[in-house]
Amino acid sequence: MRYRRVPDETVRRLSVYLRGLLFLAKQGRQNISSRDLADFLGVNPWQIRKDLSYFGGFGTPGVGYKTEKLTKQIKKILKLDSVHKTALVGVGNLGSAVLAYPGFRIYGFNIAAAFDTDPKKIGRKVKNITIEDVSNLQTLKRRKINLAIITVPRDAAQQTADALVKAGVKGILNFSPCHITVPKKVKVITLDIARVLARLPYYMSAS
Amino acid sequence: MRYRRVPDETVRRLSVYLRGLLFLAKQGRQNISSRDLADFLGVNPWQIRKDLSYFGGFGTPGVGYKTEKLTKQIKKILKLDSVHKTALVGVGNLGSAVLAYPGFRIYGFNIAAAFDTDPKKIGRKVKNITIEDVSNLQTLKRRKINLAIITVPRDAAQQTADALVKAGVKGILNFSPCHITVPKKVKVITLDIARVLARLPYYMSAS
């Protein structure tokens, strides 16, 4: 829907490279060639070089990339070099699972608020976060939370997005397998779990 | 880790095109240009044409693609033109949410079995599926289930994958934010929820 100089696909792949680099750095790897990084991630080496060239390119021919330095640089490009407070709306099974998900901190995310409509859930604590009434969503701006995760039932996804946008949220990760309409200044990524599964059969019959 | 003529990235994008086409077809759209499809999906038009060219290309210059025909063709390429019985291991919050997820059928997936280690859960029904003991995993081959979803705690992910591979599973969707090692003939996709969230901040500050 939007055109920028850097394609969405490049931004997506940068996050893939970052995950790989974080893993390799943890294993003590200090340098890596675009070829080895590509092998590790299952992408093309030229693609890595091309994507990084949007931002100036960081490798040394024949030597490769310094793992730690490139990690920092990609974090900076993706604006992940500071902590992002994030809200979650919909504390059902999926919402509870996301609240308990152990992988957010490594990217600098802090799930700082959770909301639901169910009076039985409001006031309860999940992972040290007290569940609030969705009518409190309007407090997000004051609390400087401009990132949100939607884990409500599909029928409630659009109205939840509308409320989040009204509350000043600029980025939404939507888990409902449906199309959400928001103003242009707001970025929505819809994570359709079934679509990810849909990539597997291709490989299963090929091997 | 593996090299094929068709890059993993192309397979991934085909699933993105498919989701868009399924949505557009539902809205009654019969034809679409690569430009309009690209706009709708937030990708580059040349990328769509290039990806489809691996399989012969299906559009007519100046006219575009027939939505229904292209949908069928991509389903065939991705081996989604038949039903895939799928097992799920780990019926915690995330597993329960995945079992209840409404988006699988459109891609031809049938979640046909669910497993857990918790005696309190075994025998219970979730969405018409009776939860079985993980010791039953070995029955998957006989039941012709060769696709599986792992929603167990991170520490149990590798041993679950090992058991699934032993049971003849050829494709695994892993929700644990960790690296899983499997034989080459098995394809694993790790869906790291935090990594998807990590794509948002880039856009939020840019707008």
Chai-1 contact restraints between the chains, C-beta under 6 A:
chainA,res_idxA,chainB,res_idxB,connection_type,confidence,min_distance_angstrom,max_distance_angstrom,comment,restraint_id
A,M1,B,G42,contact,1.0,0.0,6.0,A-B,restraint_1
A,P7,B,N44,contact,1.0,0.0,6.0,A-B,restraint_2
A,D8,B,G42,contact,1.0,0.0,6.0,A-B,restraint_3
A,E9,B,V43,contact,1.0,0.0,6.0,A-B,restraint_4
A,V11,B,R199,contact,1.0,0.0,6.0,A-B,restraint_5
A,V11,B,Y202,contact,1.0,0.0,6.0,A-B,restraint_6
A,R12,B,R199,contact,1.0,0.0,6.0,A-B,restraint_7
A,S15,B,R195,contact,1.0,0.0,6.0,A-B,restraint_8
A,S15,B,A198,contact,1.0,0.0,6.0,A-B,restraint_9
A,S15,B,R199,contact,1.0,0.0,6.0,A-B,restraint_10
A,R19,B,R195,contact,1.0,0.0,6.0,A-B,restraint_11
A,G42,B,M1,contact,1.0,0.0,6.0,A-B,restraint_12
A,G42,B,D8,contact,1.0,0.0,6.0,A-B,restraint_13
A,V43,B,E9,contact,1.0,0.0,6.0,A-B,restraint_14
A,N44,B,P7,contact,1.0,0.0,6.0,A-B,restraint_15
A,L78,B,Y202,contact,1.0,0.0,6.0,A-B,restraint_16
A,K79,B,P201,contact,1.0,0.0,6.0,A-B,restraint_17
A,K79,B,Y202,contact,1.0,0.0,6.0,A-B,restraint_18
A,K79,B,S205,contact,1.0,0.0,6.0,A-B,restraint_19
A,L80,B,A198,contact,1.0,0.0,6.0,A-B,restraint_20
A,H84,B,P201,contact,1.0,0.0,6.0,A-B,restraint_21
A,N93,B,N93,contact,1.0,0.0,6.0,A-B,restraint_22
A,N93,B,S96,contact,1.0,0.0,6.0,A-B,restraint_23
A,N93,B,A97,contact,1.0,0.0,6.0,A-B,restraint_24
A,L94,B,A97,contact,1.0,0.0,6.0,A-B,restraint_25
A,S96,B,N93,contact,1.0,0.0,6.0,A-B,restraint_26
A,A97,B,N93,contact,1.0,0.0,6.0,A-B,restraint_27
A,A97,B,L94,contact,1.0,0.0,6.0,A-B,restraint_28
A,A97,B,A97,contact,1.0,0.0,6.0,A-B,restraint_29
A,Y101,B,I193,contact,1.0,0.0,6.0,A-B,restraint_30
A,G103,B,P177,contact,1.0,0.0,6.0,A-B,restraint_31
A,G103,B,D192,contact,1.0,0.0,6.0,A-B,restraint_32
A,G103,B,A194,contact,1.0,0.0,6.0,A-B,restraint_33
A,F104,B,A194,contact,1.0,0.0,6.0,A-B,restraint_34
A,Y107,B,A194,contact,1.0,0.0,6.0,A-B,restraint_35
A,Y107,B,A198,contact,1.0,0.0,6.0,A-B,restraint_36
A,K170,B,M204,contact,1.0,0.0,6.0,A-B,restraint_37
A,G171,B,L200,contact,1.0,0.0,6.0,A-B,restraint_38
A,G171,B,M204,contact,1.0,0.0,6.0,A-B,restraint_39
A,L173,B,L197,contact,1.0,0.0,6.0,A-B,restraint_40
A,P177,B,G103,contact,1.0,0.0,6.0,A-B,restraint_41
A,K185,B,S207,contact,1.0,0.0,6.0,A-B,restraint_42
A,K187,B,L200,contact,1.0,0.0,6.0,A-B,restraint_43
A,K187,B,Y203,contact,1.0,0.0,6.0,A-B,restraint_44
A,L191,B,V196,contact,1.0,0.0,6.0,A-B,restraint_45
A,D192,B,G103,contact,1.0,0.0,6.0,A-B,restraint_46
A,I193,B,Y101,contact,1.0,0.0,6.0,A-B,restraint_47
A,A194,B,G103,contact,1.0,0.0,6.0,A-B,restraint_48
A,A194,B,F104,contact,1.0,0.0,6.0,A-B,restraint_49
A,A194,B,Y107,contact,1.0,0.0,6.0,A-B,restraint_50
A,R195,B,S15,contact,1.0,0.0,6.0,A-B,restraint_51
A,R195,B,R19,contact,1.0,0.0,6.0,A-B,restraint_52
A,V196,B,L191,contact,1.0,0.0,6.0,A-B,restraint_53
A,L197,B,L173,contact,1.0,0.0,6.0,A-B,restraint_54
A,A198,B,S15,contact,1.0,0.0,6.0,A-B,restraint_55
A,A198,B,L80,contact,1.0,0.0,6.0,A-B,restraint_56
A,A198,B,Y107,contact,1.0,0.0,6.0,A-B,restraint_57
A,R199,B,V11,contact,1.0,0.0,6.0,A-B,restraint_58
A,R199,B,R12,contact,1.0,0.0,6.0,A-B,restraint_59
A,R199,B,S15,contact,1.0,0.0,6.0,A-B,restraint_60
A,L200,B,G171,contact,1.0,0.0,6.0,A-B,restraint_61
A,L200,B,K187,contact,1.0,0.0,6.0,A-B,restraint_62
A,P201,B,K79,contact,1.0,0.0,6.0,A-B,restraint_63
A,P201,B,H84,contact,1.0,0.0,6.0,A-B,restraint_64
A,Y202,B,V11,contact,1.0,0.0,6.0,A-B,restraint_65
A,Y202,B,L78,contact,1.0,0.0,6.0,A-B,restraint_66
A,Y202,B,K79,contact,1.0,0.0,6.0,A-B,restraint_67
A,Y203,B,K187,contact,1.0,0.0,6.0,A-B,restraint_68
A,M204,B,K170,contact,1.0,0.0,6.0,A-B,restraint_69
A,M204,B,G171,contact,1.0,0.0,6.0,A-B,restraint_70
A,S205,B,K79,contact,1.0,0.0,6.0,A-B,restraint_71
A,S207,B,K185,contact,1.0,0.0,6.0,A-B,restraint_72
